[in-house]
Amino acid sequence: MFRRLVAAFHPRKPALPAPATHDAITAYDEHGRQVMMPRAEWRDKVLHPRLRQHWNSPDALYATIMSALSDGFAPELMTAAARLVEIDGLPERSHVAHGIVLLESGRLDDAEAALRAGIRAVGETAALLTNLAKVTHDRGIAAATADLLGRAVRLDPNFDHALNGWLAFERERAGEAGFLAALRDACGLPGSWRAQLLLARHHLAAGDLPAAREQYTAVLAAAEVDGSALMTMAADLARHGHTGLIVTLVGPVYEPAKHGPQAGFNLLRACLETERVAEGEALLARLRPLAPAPFTRHLDEFQRAFRQLHGTVAPV
């Protein structure tokens, strides 16, 4: 059961010996070009200098820690994570980061202490409780893990790691019927929208497009639509062959500055596949001023594809 739940949490690897020096880190230069560096070289020439550079800047230090965590450098980050707790004006953020660094370094007792210190500082939050659930999960304490995840979901039903973990427990405990009952309960929590997207995904898989569309309409009617909600909606509709609905549902509400470029790429693909050239080119014009450098070449590819639909560029 616990192994199946691992995927429901933030991706995490146990503490392991240092990777071989020939392993590479992918990065991007200022022109958006992909570059590869050996891990040891990246650690010594990029990570350590960057940590020193941002030692007194909590936002930049936090971003550096979380980026390096995703590349498996947890043991290299323990001192920096402790420093973040000292200087950060956002104690929930710093204690969660510290707890994750310790957890991913295999120091469960220290991780629990860091997370409980965060709770003493700001009270229970979904992020702190979910990461405490990772500690009890690694210790094999199922009841405590389920309780912590349930409390996290009630605090924030849209915190995906908590919601996914709790639903996985309910599926294990009571099968598919239990999973769906829990999912519908989560849909009813104040402010919930992520559970509605999961319920829509279930309806799409069952071939019930009207029921899925009903859930999507409810999510889109909310005053604040999250960019990740639009990404999930577009990806699920595309996976089940309803590309045209992406343009119909997502297009009218998508705002590049608010929802980010990734949701815009999903919408661009939908415009391309449904040959809606005018909508696609208008969206490209809105995305270009806001897209980070690594995305520029993707926008260029979309531009060429739309021009081919116009017939102004010969197919390669």
Phi, psi and omega in degrees: 000313184295324179298322181292336182276345184304318183294343181282345181259174173307128182307128186214139177247143175293161178298127183230164172303155181304137180299158177301147186293342181278349175299145187243153174252133177269130177220176179231139177276183185293346179262005179084008180276140180284134176230150180241136177228140173303145184304313183298320179293318180296319179300312186282323187262341182241303187296305183299315176298324180292320177298317178296320181299323186258017187303330182248014181240097189301318181297312181291323179294317178300313181299320179294317179298312184293324177295316180291328175301318182294341177262007174084029182257027185309310182300336179281354191248000187297318179294318179295321180293322176295322177297320179301319178301323182291323191251346188281133174279359178245086188296329177298311181302312185291321180289324175296313179300316179298316179298318180294318178301314180293319180298315182285349174266004178082015183255079188295316182297317179293323178297315178300317180298318180296318182290321178291328173297322176297320178295321177296329182282319188233359186087177180289134173229163181299319182293316180295316180293321180296320179287330170297324177297328176295324178295310180293328175300314180292336177274353178080027182257091189295315185298317180294322179297314180298318180297315181296318180293319178299318178295321179296318180296320179293329177286320180211095184293349181258005175282105195298321182295322177292312183298313181296320179294317180295317179296324177296320177297316181295323177295319179294322184284318191229014177074194184296324179296319178294321177299313182293323177297316178295321180297317179292325175299317180295325177300331183275355180287147182303130177078004184289134170223331182295321178296326177296324177293322178292323177293320176299320177299319177299316180295320178299316180296330179274358180082015182257080182296318179302320179294320177296316181296326177299318178294317180298318180298321179295318179295315183290340179283346180294152183297322181242113179257124182286144178299323179292333176295317179295321178298314180297315180301312182295317181296318181291319178297318179296319182299329183257015171081022181247052186298322181300327180292336177299314179295319183293317186269312186279322185309311184293338184255347186288129175232115185307315183293331183269320189258350176087165186286332186297315177298326177295324177296319177299320180291322176298317178299320180295318177299320181293313183293330179263007177057040175265080190293315183299314179297319181296315181291326176295321178293320176304316181297327179283329183280326189304316182292344188249343186287135175297161184307317182300340183269350187300317183294329177292321177296322177298320179296318177297319180301315179296321181294319178293324178294324176297321176296326175292338185084012181271348178233129180291137177301143179286000000 
